[in-house]
Amino acid sequence: MSAPGHSKHTSVPSKKSKRTMELAAHAIPRADITTPYIDTHCHLLTTLSMLQEKTHDTSIPPGRVDLLAKALFPENCKAVVDIHCDIPVMEVPQLSEWPEGFRYYFAAGAHPHVAVAYTDEVHAQLVALMSDPRCVAWGECGLDFNKNPPATHGPQRSAFIQQLLAAVAASKPLVIHTRDADDDTRGVLDTHMPRDHPFHVHCFTSSSFFGSWVLREFPNACLGITGVVTYNLPHVQEMIRSGALPLERMLLETDSPFMVPRNVYPWIKANRSKEEGKKRFEACHSGMLVFTAEMVAGWINEGAVARGEEKRVGVEEVLEVTRRNAERMYGIEL
């Protein structure tokens, strides 16, 4: 439920500014979009902790991410894959007050940020978690050379390979984190990943070359699209426009609490008071996934227009197809 480097928040709340949006106002009901969807990658405990710290709202008890879902997620958010990727490995609690019809799933692994602490004991704990019926994948794990010094690169590779092999042995999909490590990630996958094994390249920001290689070499792999693509990743946007990343190979995710989609803010200004329209979201959450879906639909249609094609794709179709992709990837059936 927590993201490494973000799971521990200061006991002193951050200063609340006039632009801070109240926790309850983070709900974004979209009556115009009703297609059921799955958020395939989120960190619920970190999302709740961040919202509580920044809004000074403690109405939801610590750890009660089921009540967070009740408070903020729209009715058509039918499931999430909650990512547990920190060390020490924590038990995943059984919570009982999820929204009606909602399904909670999780993945467990060790993020590259904590790979230097990966031990045989940690590995055994993760293997044990795979038997939980709510656990649908191993991860996120992988390589991150952006924030970690070169001395960690070797331990990252070792932990990544060990987890990859364990996921294959357990017949679990793998959730991959790769940042500024395309060549090394490619080398690990090329050497160790069976061509037919399913995996999800989470929050895809890598090169078009790497993404196209993954899609070509691994027919059951998908690339994850988050709100970060709504800002400044023109090469990923172009992959969507051109069809190099087809909708059938895409998963939608929020990676909450990070990366509020850019197009949330025009919607807020158009649908709330002038005062509320000036405020900023303190965290992303699973209810915002539909805004990324809208942007994806727009890029697909821009590509169709450029090619002289008549067919257009709506946000409902984007949500429908990517939900089916998630069901296939993670063995989820809504």
Salt bridges, closest charged atoms under 4 A:
GLU22 OE2 - LYS16 NZ 2.99
ASP32 OD2 - ARG30 NH2 2.82
GLU53 OE1 - HIS9 ND1 2.70
ASP66 OD2 - ARG64 NH2 2.79
ASP82 OD2 - HIS84 NE2 3.70
GLU97 OE2 - ARG64 NH2 3.29
ASP132 OD2 - ARG134 NH2 2.86
GLU140 OE2 - HIS41 NE2 2.92
GLU140 OE2 - HIS43 NE2 3.53
GLU140 OE1 - HIS111 NE2 3.50
GLU140 OE1 - HIS177 ND1 2.96
GLU140 OE1 - HIS202 NE2 3.44
ASP144 OD2 - HIS113 NE2 3.99
ASP144 OD2 - HIS177 NE2 2.72
ASP184 OD2 - ARG157 NH2 2.73
ASP190 OD1 - ARG195 NH2 2.51
GLU217 OE1 - ARG195 NH2 3.29
GLU217 OE2 - ARG216 NE 3.71
GLU238 OE1 - ARG241 NH1 3.54
GLU253 OE2 - HIS200 NE2 2.82
GLU253 OE1 - HIS202 ND1 2.60
ASP255 OD1 - HIS41 NE2 3.64
ASP255 OD1 - HIS43 NE2 3.14
ASP255 OD2 - HIS202 NE2 3.88
GLU276 OE2 - LYS279 NZ 3.08
GLU294 OE2 - ARG30 NH2 2.79
GLU302 OE1 - ARG241 NE 2.57
GLU309 OE2 - ARG307 NE 2.92
GLU317 OE1 - LYS311 NZ 3.66
GLU320 OE1 - ARG323 NH1 3.01
GLU320 OE2 - ARG324 NH1 3.08
GLU327 OE2 - ARG323 NE 3.50
